[in-house]
Amino acid sequence: MFQKLVNHNEDISRLVSKGYAIGCDSNYLVVRDIPYLDENLDLAWGAIVAKLVAVDKLRFVQDDHQVFFAGGVPYGIDGTLIRNLGGGPCILALSSAANDIVVQRRFSNKPKVAQKYLDFFEKIDSYVTIISGPAMSLHGADPLTFRVNEGCDPGSVFKVHDTLTSRAEITDLSERFGEDVIAVIGLGGTGSYLLDFLVKTPAKEIRAFDSDVFHVHNAFRSPGRLEDQELGRPKAEVYGNRYENFRTGLTIDAVFIDEDTADLLDGVTFAFVCVDKGSSRSEIFEILIARNIPFIDVGMGLKRRSGSLNGMARVTYFAAASSRETLAKGFAELSDNPDDLYRANIQIGELNALNAALAIIRYKQLRGFYFDAKMYEHLLFDLSDLSTVGEILPDEN
């Protein structure tokens, strides 16, 4: 990855050729071995970190004129703070592969005439001159150590660069999904949106299951562009093709999960159940509970009332330690209603997407990515007034 970065970005290649200790981590450019003077005019060493914004899979540009700095406040030879650095204290969490870099502040220095840096070479070179100049003069320190750290995004599941995470400065939070093997059982309206969200989550592995065929009505409540050749083909093939170029660790099988296929769930750490038939849900629940797999079940009920659609979206969490107790509360339908044959199963794309969003938000709360104040076991979204109500996990009451 590092060599590709250097080969396809001339400005970064120039930094390496000049001798800067260039590395990268989580879509940040990292420049180690940056000397500076501390408040006692002693020699200290830091690192400059700058965001990499992907133009495509191989080329990067700057985010803005600012940089992060791992180190203390730099001083000039006269013992005063170096002027024109701006910024202030700042914390930025990089991945565990760069645990030697502890960002403490952000600097902001904009070229007076151009108001922006031409490229990474000009940007880094300028900041090093400002930060390291006094240390170079007083101690003869040299930032050009020619040291290279090639650990760029080790083990990433993505085939494109996750610059969203670096731009939002949440690399440490995203790492909390890294060991998960997630199953999505059912790729109907809600399941297809869930899959779309999960594909963009750095879980180690995602396994999706649906034995049905992709029809026109599926196109109206699933994400992505419709290709004519997708109609009439297995959903597993359709969604597999859509996400093949986005990440590794994704398998989509055209099977129904039952006792005959339950072994496909071996090793799964979390599951989402997205089926609308009670008897199927009941069998899948038993399989997951027997394997001690925590899971979230989703559901939706819409009816015409007073000339309009009304109803609720549901998200129910079955913790591994209390799944039987949750099951006994009857939050989810586990049998088939004979009347279902005579009524329309109304589902709308935006409500499928909302149901999926509520489910993945709840999952990410469980992993500590989002703050969790309520610890919901069961959550209902009421369409009529856009409100949510729910029941809290038993040990949180």
ROLO-433830 format. One record per residue: residue in one letter; x, y, z of N, C-alpha, C in turn. Coordinates in steps of 0.1 Angstrom, whole numbers, plus 5000, padded with zeros to 4 digits. Each point is the difference from the previous one (the first is absolute). Layout:
<recs>
aXYZXYZXYZ ...
</recs>
This chain:
<recs>
m500849885000499250125000500950135000 f501049995008500950125001500650034986 q500549894994500750024987499050064990 k498849955000499050054991499750155002 l500050045013499850145003501250084994 v501249965002501150074995500150004985 n499749894994500049994985499050084993 h498950035006498950074993499750145005 n500950055009499850135005501450075000 e500250084990501450064998500450085011 d499150085006500450085011500549925013 i499349895002500449915011501349934997 s500249974987501249934996501250105002 r499850134998501050105002500450015015 l499049995008500350005015500949885004 v499749894994500849885003501450024995 s500150044988501350024993500950105008 k499350105005500850115007500549945014 g499449905005500549945012499050005012 y498850054998499050015012499649855003 a499849985013499649875005498549984998 i499649974988498649994996499449875003 g498850005005499249885002498550044998 c499149915002498650045000499249905009 d498950055004499249925010498550054998 s499149914998498650035000499750134991 n500650004989499850114990500550145005 y501149995009500750125003501449984995 l500650114996501550004997500750035013 v501049925003500750025013501550024997 v500550115005501450044998500650005014 r500849895003500749995013501350085000 d500749995011501450065002500050154997 i499050075005500050154999500650065012 p501250065000500650065011499450145004 y500050035013499550135004500650045013 l500050125004500550045014498850015009 d500249945012499050015011500250135008 e499350025010500050135007501450035007 n500849895002501350025006501150014989 l499650004987500850014989500849874998 d499549895006500549874998499549944987 l500749914994499649934988498949905003 a498950014993498949905001499649954986 w499349894999499649954987498549975000 g499450034989498649994998499749944986 a498750014996499649954987498950094995 i499950024987499050074993499049904994 v498750035002499049914994499050094992 a499849964987499150074991499049904994 k498850054998498949924994500349974985 l499849884996500049964986498649994995 v499750084990498750004994500149934986 a499349894999500149924988499350064988 v500850014989499450044987499449874993 d500849905001499649874995500749895009 k500249884995500649905008501550025002 l500650084992501550025001500550145003 r499150104997500550145001499350075011 f500850095007499550075011500450154999 v499150085006500250145001499950055015 q500350125003499950065013498650025004 d499750015013498750035005499950165001 d501050065006500150145002501450045003 h500250125006501450055002500549955014 q499249945008500349965014500749875001 v500749985011500649875003499849975015 f500149875004500149965014501449985004 f500350015013501449995004500049915013 a500849904999500349915012501250055007 g499950085010501150065007499550125009 g501050065006499650115008500050134992 v499950115007500050134993501450044996 p500250034987501450034995500450155004 y501250025004500550135004501150044990 g500250134999501150064992501350015008 i501150034994501350015006500050115012 d499150104998500050105010499149965013 g499549885000499349955011498550045000 t499550064990498650034999499349904990 l498749995002499249914991500250044985 i500149904992500150034985498650074996 r500150114994498850074995499549944987 n498850044997499349974988499749854998 l499849935011499749864999498549985002 g499350085008498650005002499649865006 g498749974997499549875005499950005015 g500349885006499949985015500049865003 p499849975013500049865005498949924992 c500449874997499149924992500449855003 i499049925000500249855001499549944988 l500849914994499749924988500449865002 a499149915000500349865002500349934987 l501249954998500449924988499749855004 s500449914991499849865002501149955009 s499849885005501049935009501349984993 a500050004987501349994992500950125002 a499450115004500850125001499950055015 n500249915009499850035014501250085005 d501050024992501250095004499750144997 i498950034993499650144997498850045009 v500350105009499050055009499850154996 v498950034992499850134996499550085012 q500650125002499750095011499450144996 r500250034987499650144996499850004985 r499350114996499850034985500750134997 f500750014989500650124996499350064987 s499950134999499450064989500950124995 n500649974989500950114994499750004985 k499550114995499650024986500950094993 p500549954988500950094992499350144997 k500850105002499450145000499550034986 v500849964990499650054986499049904994 a500349884999499249904993498849965008 q500150015013498949975010499849855000 k500849924993499949855001501349944995 y500349885005501249934995499749934987 l501050004992499949944987499849855001 d500749945009499949855001500549965013 f500149875003500549955013501550035002 f500850014989501450035001500150145006 e499450094994500150145004499450025014 k499049935003499350015014501049955011 i500549884998500849935010501350085001 d500650034989501350085000499950135007 s498950074998499750135007499949985015 y499249915004499849985014501349955007 v500849924994501249955006501050125001 t500050094990500950125001499650085013 i498750025002499550085011500349935013 i499649875001500149935013501449965003 s500849954990501349945003501150104998 g499850114994501150094997500850045012 p499450045011500850035012500849885005 a499449885000500849885005501149974991 m499850024987501149984991501150095002 s499750135003501050105002500849985013 l499249975011500749995013500649875003 h499449894995500649875003500549924988 g499850064988500549934989499149884996 a498850005005499049894998499649994985 d499849884995499649994986498849924999 p498950054994498749934998500149904988 l501150014993500149914988500749875004 t499349915006500649885005499949884990 f499250024989499749904990499449875006 r499450015012499349895006498649984994 v499649884997498749984994499349895008 n498750045003499149905007499049974990 e499949874995499249964989498649955005 g499750025013498749945005498850084996 c499650004988498950084995498749915001 d499150045009498749935001500249845000 p500849955009500149855000498749935003 g499849904992498849925001498750064997 s500050114993498750064996499249914992 v498750005002499049924992499650074988 f500250134999499550084989500950004988 k499450004989500850014987500150144996 v499350095006500250154998500550055014 h500550125000500650065012498950065008 d499949965013499050055009500450145005 t499950104991500350145004498950065008 l498849945000498950055008500449995015 t500649895004500349985014501150105004 s501050024991501150095004499550155000 r499250034990499550145000499150035012 a499349905005499250025012500849985013 e501249954999500949985012499549905010 i499549894994499449905009500649864998 t501350004996500649874997500049915012 d500250055012500049915012498749945003 l498950074996498649945002499749904990 s500450024988499849904989500749875002 e501150015007500749875003499249905009 r499050055006499249925009499249894993 f499950014986499249904993501049904993 g501350025002501049934992500049855002 e499549955011500049855002498749944998 d499050074996498649954999499849924987 v499349895001499549924989498550025000 i499450074991498650035001499249934989 a498849955005499149934990498850094998 v499550014988498850064996499149904994 i498949965007499249894996498750074994 g499950004986498950064993500450134994 l499950014987500350124992498850064993 g498950015007498950074995500250155002 g499050085002500150145000501050055011 t499749965013500850045011501449935000 g500049884996501349925000501050064989 s499450044989500950064989500750135005 y499250085007500650135005501049975011 l499749905009500949965010501349954994 l499949924989501349954994500850124994 d499350104995500750124994500750075011 f499450025012500750075011501149915005 l499849875001501149925006501249984991 v499850004987501149994990501050125002 k499550115005500850125002500550015014 t499849895008500549995014501249915000 p501150035007501249924999499949875008 a498949934999499949875007500949904992 k500649915007500949904993499349924989 e498849965003499349924991498550025000 i499350004989498650014999499549884992 r499049935005499449894993498550034999 a499550014988498650024997499349884994 f498749995003499349884995498650034995 d499749964988498650024995499949904988 s499049924999499849914989499150054989 d499550125002499050054990500650064988 v499250044991500450064987499750155001 f500850084993499850145000499050044989 h498950065005498950044991499950154999 v499050054992499950154998499650065014 h499149945008499650075012501250015010 n501049914999501250025008500850124996 a500050044988500750114995499550135007 f498750005003499450125006500350025015 r500549895006500350025014501349935003 s501050044993501449965002500950104995 p501250025006500950104996500749974987 g500650104993500849974989499250024987 r500849994989499550024986499549864995 l498950014993499449884994500649984986 e500649884998500449954987499049904995 d499650024987499049924994500349855002 q501249964999500449865000499849945014 e499850095010499849945014498749945002 l499050044993498649955002500049854997 g499449935009499849864998501249925005 r501150065004501249935005499949995015 p500849905006500049995015500550135006 k499350035011500450125008501549995004 a500449885003501449985004501050044989 e499649974988500950044989499950154997 v498850065001499850144998500950085010 y499849975013500750085010501549975000 g500349884997501449965000500750084989 n499450024989500650084989500150155003 r499050055008500050145003501150045009 y500449915009501050035010501349944998 e500249924990501249934998501350094999 n499850124995501150094998500250095012 f499249985011500150095011500849955012 r499949875002500749945012500249854998 t500949955009500249865001499249955012 g500049865002499349955012498550004999 l499550014988498550004998499649874992 t499149925006499549894992498550015001 i499349974989498650004999499549874994 d499349925008499649874996498549994997 a499649944989498649984996499449885007 v500050015013499449895008499150065010 f499149925005499150035012500749945012 i500150085011500549955012499049915008 d500449875001499249915008501049905006 e499549895005500949915006501049934991 d499649994987500949944990501150104996 t499850135002501150094996500650085012 a499649965012500450075012501550015002 d500749914994501550005002500650124993 l499350064991500550124994500150125010 l499549985011500050115011501249975010 d500749904998501149975009501050124999 g500450045012501050115001499350145000 v498750014998499450134999499950065014 t500350135002500050065013498850095002 f499350034989498750085001499249984988 a498750005001499149984989498950104999 f499450024988498850084998499049904993 v498850005006499049924994499050094993 c499849984987499150094992499149924992 v499149935006499049924993498650045005 d499049984991498750045004499049895002 k500549885001499149885002500349955014 g498949995009500249965014500749875002 s499549904992500649865002501550004996 s500450074990501450014996500850075011 r499450105005500750085011500249915012 s499049925003500149915012501149904998 e500249944989501049904997501450075001 i500150114994501350075000500450045014 f499050055008500350045014500649885007 e499449884999500549895007501449964996 i500350014987501449974996501050105006 l499650135000500950105005500249995016 i498949975006500149995015500849875004 a499849894992500849885003501550024998 r500350094991501450034998500650125008 n499150055009500450115009500550124992 i499350034989500350124992499050115003 p500550125005499150115002499550054986 f498750055000499550044987498950115002 i499850074989498950105000499049954990 d498750015003498949964991499350134997 v499650024987499350124996498649964995 g499150105000498749974995499350134997 m498949994992499350124997498549974998 g499150085004498649984998499350134995 l499550004988499450124994498649964996 k499050095003498749984995499450144996 r499049994991499350124996499050045011 r500150125005499150065010499650144996 s498750024999499450134997500750064987 g500149914990500550044987501550014999 s500849975011501450025000500649875006 l501349984997500849895006500450045014 n499949905009500550025014500649875005 g500850015010500649885006501250025007 m500849895002501250015008501149924994 a501350035003501149934997500649955013 r500549875000500449945013501549954999 v500750025011501449955001500049935014 t500349875000500149925013501449945001 y500650025011501449945002499949885009 f500649894996500049885008501549985004 a500350045012501349985006500249855002 a501349954998500349865001499649955014 a500250085010499849955014498550005004 s499250074993498650015004499049984988 s500449934990499249994988498749925002 r500049905009498849935003499050095007 e500550085009499150095007499450104991 t500850054991499450104990499049934991 l500349884996499149924991498749985007 a500049985013498749975007499150125001 k500650124997499250125002499150034987 g500249924990499150014988500150124992 f501250064999500250134993499849974985 a500449884995500049974986499049894997 e499450004989499049904996500849874996 l499649895006500749874998499149904993 s498850044995499249914993499350074988 d499549934991499450064988498550025002 n499650124998498650045001499249964987 p499049925001499349964988499450124992 d499750115007499550124994501050074991 d501349965002501050074991499849974986 l499349894996499849964986499150104994 y499250075008498950084994500350155002 r501250045004500350145001501350034994 a500250134996501250044994501150025010 n501249954998501250025008500650134996 i499650115006500450134996501450035005 q501050034991501350055004500450114990 i500650105006500450124992501550025002 g500750034989501450015000500650085011 e499450135002500650085010499849955015 l498949925002499849945013500949885002 n500249924989501049895000501450065004 a500450114994501350065003500050055014 l498950065005500050045014500149895009 n499249894998500149885008501449955001 a500749994988501449964999500950095008 a499850134999500850105007499949995015 l498849985005499849985014500749885005 a499949894992500749875004501550025000 i500650064990501450015000500550105011 i499250115002500450095011500049925013 r499049925002499949925013501249915001 y500449934989501249925000501250085003 k500250114994501250095003500050055014 q498850025006500050045014500649885008 l499649884997500549895008501549984999 r500650054989501449994998500750125005 g499350105006500650125005500350114990 f499649984988500350104990499150135002 y498749975003499150115004499749995015 f499750125006499750005014498649945002 d499949925011498849935003499450035013 a499050095001499550055013498949915005 k499249934990498849935004500249855001 m500949944993500349865000498749924996 y499450044989498849944996500149854996 e499149925005499849864996499050004988 h499050095000498950004991499750144997 l500050044987499850144996498950004989 l499150105001498950024990500150144995 f499950024987499950134994498650024995 d499350105005498650024996500050104989 l499449964989500050094988499150125002 s498949985007499150115001500550135006 d500949985010500550125007501650005000 l500649914992501449994999500749995014 s499449925009500549995013500549855002 t500949985010500449875004499749975014 v499649875002499849955014500749875000 g500249955012500749875001500149955014 e500649885001500249935013501549995002 i500550025012501450005003500449865004 l501349964997500549875004499849985014 p499649885004499749965014501050055010 d501349994998501050035010500250155001 e499350084991500150155000498850065007 n499049925004498850065007500350045014 
</recs>
